[in-house]
């Protein structure tokens, strides 16, 4: 049971957290792009 948990569930949980981190980074990048666009006007 513990082996199955490590093989199947742990990678899925890590991928989920990486997806959350990537989404947050994308939001920060979009905000930076918007700020730059406003400053360039």
Beta strands, then each sheet from edge to edge (+ up, - down):
end
